[in-house]
Amino acid sequence: MILQDVIQVKNKMAMSDLSALARSVMLYLIDRTNKARECFPAVPTIAEGCYISERTVQRKLKELVEKGFIKKIEQFRKNNSQ
């Protein structure tokens, strides 16, 4: 994510009615975004990084999706055992 995009997202957050915890999760995601504007941290990883429960992370991710801040893409690990 380029700096200008980060500034735009933070300005959008400031003007929104996001909860404080959703803002915290969003900032966590911004810090872990790659140049392609993607990040794929697991819910437990976000919970640990934000000092909140996994269930709260799930609710806040849903809030961020509903308000258009993020787009959720399901990621599945390939099973190496066959």
FENDAGI-V514575 format. One record per backbone hydrogen bond with DSSP energy under -0.5 kcal/mol. NH is the residue of the N-H (numbers start at 0). CO is the residue of the C=O. Records with the same first field share a line. If there is no record, write none. Layout:
NH: CO ; CO
//
This chain:
4: 1
5: 1
6: 2
7: 3
8: 4
9: 5
10: 6
11: 7
12: 8
13: 9
14: 10
15: 11 ; 12
22: 18
23: 19
24: 20
25: 21
26: 22
27: 23
28: 24
29: 25
30: 26
31: 27 ; 28
32: 29
33: 37
36: 33
45: 41
46: 42
47: 43
48: 44
49: 45
50: 46
51: 46
56: 52
57: 53
58: 54
59: 55
60: 56
61: 57
62: 58
63: 59
64: 60
65: 61
66: 62
67: 64
68: 63
69: 63
79: 77
//
